[in-house]
């Protein structure tokens, strides 16, 4: 079993490597402010409350394994100092769920560019798992938005996830967003199909056309790959270890 210090060190290394890749799903600029609480003249007013709800990705298309659809939803409510984040993501291929999960985080700034997040994650597909979660997210140089999270499951199994994204504006309306995601595991979990070591990687390029600040259709191409022992076991059981895809979808902000 991979020791936790080694896993945490690997997570930090991957996070620092983020500038080569991409952007996080919770930019403050997308927030929709609510009016601050009113107070009497001279009375201290409460901090402004901001919120948004977004379908970051909602798409369907083709892949090497057949028809593929996915969603990525994120929501935020809070102030500049205290925030709650809710996220959900999932994928299905040929009508069968590949994965689905939901996460809830409390987030608080720890530096000018990074927040500490503490919360929970619930996985539904391929099997049910509950996790405690702690991580950081924020902006690296060159406006690379990076998220690095350590999870401990209800079975005591550690894992880690690193995401990085960046937005590249070609015109005022056409924006590309390359991203990378890496997942590593501290112990074997045959029910989920994950094994000790770096177990999966996703590379994707999303290009959207901003019809309005709230509506943006997009096309996305991507590639999922099982790595290490996770990939080896998948091959031994006759499963495909990679899947390239091309989808069309829409990004919606409320």
N, C-alpha and C positions, 0 to 999 in steps of 0.2 A: 504493500500500500504506500502510495506517495505521501511523504510527510508534509504536514501543513506548511511549515516554513518554506519548503521547496516550492510548493504550489503558489504561495503568496509572492515569493521572489519571481517566479515565472510570470505571474500576473502583472507585477510592476514592470518587468522588462518589456512585456508586450504593450503595456500602456504607453511607455516612453517611445516605443517604436511607431506609435500612431501617426506622426506627422506625414508618413509616406502615403497615407490613405485618405480619410474621410469625414462626415458630420453627424452629430447626435440628434435624436428625434425631439428634443425639448427646447428649442431656441426661445429665449425670453422675448425676442422681437415678434414672435407669433402670438404673444399673449394678448388677450382682449381685456382692458382694464375695466373694473367696475368702479363706480363713484365711491370715494372715501366717505366714511361715516361723518355726518355733519356734527359740528359742535358749536357751543356758544362762543361769542367773540372772546378771544384771549384764551379759550380753553384748548388744551392739548388734543389734537385730533389723532385718531388711530391711523396706522399705516395703511396706504392704499391696498386694496385687494385686487389681484389679477387672476384671470382664469382663461382657459381655452379648452376646447375639445376638438380633436382632429383625427380624421381617417388619414394617417400618414401614407398608407398604401392600401388599396382595395382593388384587386386585379384578377385577371384570368387569362390563360393563354396555353401555349404548347410547351412540352418538355420531352426529353428523351424517354421518359417513363410514361408519357401520355398527358392528357389534359391536366393543367395545374392551376390552382387558385390560391391566393393568400390574402391575409389582412394584417395590418399593423396599426393599432389604435393607441393614441396617447392623450392624456388629459392632465391638466394642472390647475390647482387652486392654491392661493396663498399670497404672501407678501414677499418683499425682497429678502427677508431674513428667514422666514418659515414657509415651507411649501409642501404640498402633498402631490405626488405623481401617481397616476394610475396608467398602466400600460397593458395591452393584450396583443398577442401575435399568434399566428397559426398558419398552417399550410395543409392543403389536401391535394392528392394526386390520383387521378382516375376515380374520383369520388370517395377515396379513402383518406381519412385523416392521418397525416404524417406527424404533426405535433400541434399542440395548442396549449397556451398558458396565459396566466394573468399575474401581474405584479403590482404591489402597492408599496410606495416608499415615502418616508419623511425625509426631506432634503433641507440642508442648511449650509450656507457658505462657510468654507474654511480658509480660502484664500481669495484673492481678487478674481481668479479665473476658474476656481474649482469648488464644487459642493461635495459634502459628505452625504451619502444616502444610506438609510437603514430601513429595512422593511421585510416583506415576505413575498414569496413566489409560490404559486400553485400550478402544477402541471397536470393536465387532464389526459393528454394523448402523447405517447402511446400507452402509458399507465399513469395512475394517479401518484403524485409525489408532492409533499409540502416542504418548503425550504425557508430557512432564515437567510437573510441577504444583507451584505454590507459592501459598499463600494464608493467610487467617486465618479463624477462626470463633470466635464467642463471643456474649456477651449485651450488647445495647444497652439504653438506658433503656426502661422499661416491659416488661422481660423479653422483648424482641424478640431471638430467636436468629437470627444472621446469618452467612452464609458467603460469602466472596468469594475466587475462585480465578483465577489466571492460568495458562494452558496454552501450551506450545510443542510442536507436533506433530513427528513424525519427518521431516516435509517442511519444517520451519522456519516453519510458519504459527502466529502467535499468536492466541489467543482468550481470552475471559474469561467467567466465569459468576458471577452474584450470586443468592443465595437468601435469603429472609427468611420466618420463620414465627413465630406467637405462639399460645399456648394460652389459650382463654377458657373458664373453667369456669362453666357455668350451674347445675349442681347437683353433688353429690359424684360422680355417675356420668356425667353428660352433658357432654362437652367438645368445643368447636369449635376448629378450627385453620385459619385462613386463611393462605395462603401466596402468594408471588410468586417467579417465577424469570425472570431476564433473561440472554440470551446475546448476546455481541458478538464480532465477528471482525475480525482485523487484516489479512486478505488473502482473496482469492477462493479457494474450493475447490469447483469445479463438481461433482466426484464426490460430495461430501457434500450439495451443494445449498445452501451457505452463501457469503455474499459480504460484502465489507467493510462494517462498520458494525454497529449493533445489529440482530440478525437474527431474534430470536424472543422471545416472552413467554408465560408461562403464569400464569394466575390460577386459584386453586382454593379451595374451602371444604370441609373435611373435618369431619364431626361424628360422634363415636363414642360408644358406650354402654359404659362400663367394667364388664363383667361381673365380672371379677377384675382385680387389678393386671397380670395377664399376658395376658388375653384381652379384646379389645374389637372387636365388629363395628361397622361404620361405613357411612355413605353419603357420597358425595363428588360435588360438581358442579364443573365446571371449564371453562376455555376456553383453547385454544392458538392463537396467532396468529403468522404469519410477518411480519416487519417489514422496512422498508428495501428494499435491493436484493434481499435474499433473497426477500422477498415479491413484488417486481416480476418477477423471473425466474420464480418459480413460476407466477404468473398468465400470463406469456407462453407457458409450456409447457403450459398447460391444467390445472395442479394447483390444488387448493383451498388457500387460504392461511390458513384458520381452521377450528377444529373444536371445537364445544361438546359436552360429554359429561356423563353421570350414571351413576355406578357404585355397586355395593355390594361390600363387602369385609370383611376382618378384619385386625386388628393383633395380632401375637403376640410376646411377649417371653419369651426363654429365659434 
